[in-house]
Amino acid sequence: MSLYGVKTELECLPCFFGQVARTLKYAGVNGDRGRDIVRKTEAIIERAQLDEVPARTTTVIHRMLRQETGVDPYRSVKETYNRIALDKLPLLRRMAAECVDRLEGGVRVAIAGNVIDFGIFETIDLDRSLDESFLLPLSPGQVKAFSARVSSSNRILYVCDNAGEIVFDRVLIEALRDMGKTVTAVVKGAPVINDATLDDARAAGLHECATVIDNGNDGIGTLLEVCSERFLDAYRSADLIISKGQANYETLVQEQDERICFLFKVKCPVVASFLERENGDIMLIRGGSSERRDFNETSASSVEPLSRDVRSAE
């Protein structure tokens, strides 16, 4: 595996503890029991390798949290955001359809949904994320390159991220399906934070536009060495892999696989620094390149409208 990729920095440590505090709140745990769990978190972080991606450490932390609390702390959050996103689905489809290019519109909608991330955020503003996703720049060259890769691919593996977000993903997957592509969507094999599982995928209607499988594990991001053979078979045979979310970027960028296109929103200073981008930027990055700014030529500091504002037409 290449050494190229995001590594754990000292800035990650407060984020680790912040995730623990949020998770214990959702699990209804505090007092002495909560303090004991925080001490176990400290022991995990003390043993963590700083040359590893942050997602590997948080995988161990969240596995411990579920074992100690005995619950899926984010189950209610996932159900809530699936419902909220489904209520928005007609709007999301219209925004993509009224974009100059439907495929680009689907990309922008999908990236907007990546804000539904309770590993990082405590509150979510979906309307703002949608507005930003249709205002922030994606260079014509990057969109054209992505479109060409889609056109030349038949089997597409779509690696999903969070519940709620997968409803936004439906819009892009539907565009791919209508182009005659065979799409397999991948969710987690077990609960972790608010990542989507098979139950969440069914609730979101993801099976209506794609074959849905799980990856056989509860890792944050995609840890290939612990994924199921069924997932690995789909991964190896895919012509194009669309990887959603920052954790999937962290864990898969090191593969240097040219078949991967990463779609996500920059949501932390460590990843922003690695990419030489700003928090909030929307990303469409080609795998297998040493250029961190590969497809993206401009950032959130220079925002220009690229598509018609269809939200005002409601």
N, C-alpha and C positions, 0 to 999 in steps of 0.2 A: 504493500500500500504506500502511496506517495505521502511524503511528509507535508505536502502542500495542503493547507487548510486552516480552519479556525482552531485556535487553541484556548485552553482555559487561562484566563488572566485574573489578576487580583480583583479587578472590577466585577468578576463573576460571583465572588463570594457573597456580597450582600444580596445579590439576586437569588442565590441558593436559599439563604435564610428567609428571604421574602416569600419564596414559593412555599416553604414549610409553614410559615405563619398563615398564609392564605389557605392552605390545605387544611390545617388544623381548625381554622375558623369554619370552613365548610363542613368539616367532620364533627363539629361541636365539641372539640377537645380543648381544654385549657387547664389551668392550675398545675398541680404537681405532675399529673400525667403528661401534660403538654411540655413541661420542663424536661422530663425524662426523655421525651422524643427529640427535643432540641439537642440534648446531650448526645444522643445516638447520631443525629445529623452531624454534629461536630466531629465525631469519630470517623464518619464516612468521608468528610471533607479532608480530614487530616491524612487519610490514606490515599486521597485522590492524586492522580498523576496530572501535573499541570501541562504536560505535552499532549494530553488527550483532548478531544472536543468536549465542551461543557455538557453536551447531551448525555454522555456516558456517565458522568457523575450524577446528574439529575435522575437518570434512570434508576440508579441504585437507591437514591434518596426516596423517590416516590414509591418504589417497591416496598421499602421499609415502612413508609407512611401508611400504605394500605394494609400491611401486615399488622402494624401496631393499632390502627384504628378499627380494623375489621370491616370497613365500609368502602364503597366507591364514593369518595367525597364530592365528586363533580357530577354525579348522575343527574341531579335536579337541574344543574346549570346547563348540561347538555340538552336535556329535554326542552328547557325553556328556549334556548337559542335555536334549536331546530324549528320550533313553532314560530319564533319571530322571523326567521329566515324564510320559512315557507309562506308566511303572510306577504313577504316582499317579492316572492318569485315572479309574479306577473310583471312587476316593475323591472326586475333584473333582466328578464327576457326582453322587455321593450327597450331598455337602455342598450343592450348588446345589438339588437336588431336595427336600431336607429343610428348606431355608429356607422361611419363611412364604410368600414369593413367589419362584417359580423364576427369573424374570427378574432380580430383585435378587440372588438367589444366584449367577446367572451373572456379573453385574457384579462381585460381590465376588471370585469365583474369578479372573476375568480380571485384576482389579487386583492380586491377590496375586502372579500370575505376573510382574508388572512388576519384581519385585526381581531377576530374572535379567538383570542389566545389568553386563557386564564393562567398560563404559566408565566405570563409577563404582566398582564393588565388586570386591574380590579374592576374597572368600568370600561364599557365599550360604547363608542359612538359610531353606529353603522352608517348613518346618513353622511356624516363627515367623511368617513372612509370611502364611501361611494363617490362623493364629490371629488375628493383628492385623486382617486384612481382614474377618473375621467379628465382631470386637469393636468396631472403630473405627466411629464414627457416620456414617451417611448419613441426612440428615434425611428424614422421610416426604414432605415437599414435593418434594425433589429427585428421589426415586425415582418419585413419581407423575408428575412432569413428564417424566422420561425415558421412562417407560412410555407416556405419552400420545403422545410423539413417535414411538416405535416403532410404536404402534398405527395412527398416521396415515400411516405410510410403507410403501411396497412395495419399492422398490429401496434396499438398504442397502450402502454401501461401508464395509468394515471395514479400516482401515489398521493393519497389524500392526507389531510392534516386533521382538522378539528371538526367536531359536531357543530352544526349551524353553518360553518364554512362550506361543508359539503353540498349544501343547497346552492350556494353561489357557484360551486364547481359544476353543478348540473348544467348551468348555462353554457359553459365552455364544452363540456362533454356532449351536450346536445348538438352543438355546432359541428363537432368532430364526427358524430354519428351521421348527421345529415350530409357530410362530405363523403360518406361511404366507409368510414373507418371503423374498425373493430376495437372497442375500448374495454379494457379491464381496469376497474377501479379497485384500489387496495386500501384497506383500513387496518386498524390495529387488531391483534389477536386477543387482547385483554385490555381492560380499562387502564388508562394512565392520563392524569390531568383531565383535560376536556377533549382529548383526541377521540376521533370517531372510531367506533367498533361496528360490528355487523348489525347489532340492534339499532344503533344510531343511523346507519345507512338505510335500513329498512324504513325507519320512521321518516327519513328525509326523501324517500322515493328514489334513491340512487339506482336501484335495480331497474328502474323504468328506462334508463338510457345506457346502461353498461352492465357487463358481468361484474359482480362484486365478490372479491375474495378477501381474506385477512392474511396478514404476514406471519402469523403464528407466534407472536411474542408481544411483550408489553414495553418494549424499548422506546425511548423518546427519540424521534427521528427514525431512520432506517439503519439498523445494525445488521448488516448482511450475514455476519457469521452466526447469528442466532435466529435467522428467518427460516420459515418452513420450506420444505422442498417444493411444495406447490407454488409458493411465491417465487422461489428462485428459478423454477422452470419458466414462469411467466416473465421474470426479469431478463433471463438469458435470451428468450425468444422474441422479445419486443423489438420492433424497428425504431420506436421512439419512446422515451420515458419522460413523462411530465411529472416533475417533483414539486409538490406544493409545500410551502412553509419554510421557516427559518431553520428549524431543527433538522428537517430532511436535507436542507442545503449543507448544514454543518457536517452531517454524517455521510453524505454521498459525494460531496465535491472532491474529497480525497481519492475517489475512485478514478478520477480523470477520464470519465466515460463520455465520449462525444455524442452518444445517443440521448443524453440527459439534457432537458431544458428545465431550469429552475425558475419557478414563479413564486415570489413572496414579497412581503413588505418588510423593510428593515426596521427592527424593533428593539435593538439594544446597541449600546455604544461600542461593545467589543466587535460585533459583526460590522457595524458601520465603519469602524476604523480599519478592519481587515479589507473591506471592499473600497475604502476611500470614498465613502458615500455619507449621506446624512440620515439620521433617524427619520422614518416616514417615507423615504424613497421607495418607489415601486420597482421591482427588479424582474428582468427576464434575461437569464444568463445561460450561456451555452456551456455544457460540461466539456472537459478535456482540453481546456485552454488555460494558459498561464496568465492570461490577461484578466485581472479582477474586474475591470470596467468593460469587459468584453462587448456585450450588446449595448450597454447603456452609455450614452454620451453626455447626458446632462442630468442635473439633480433637482431636488426640491427647491433649491434656491432660485431656480429660474422657471417659474410655472407659467405655462401658456395653455389656453384651451385648445384641445385637439379634436374634440367631438362635440356634437350638439348637446345642450343640456336638456335632456328629456324629462328630468324630474319635475320641471316646472310645468310640464304638459299634463300632469296628472289631473 
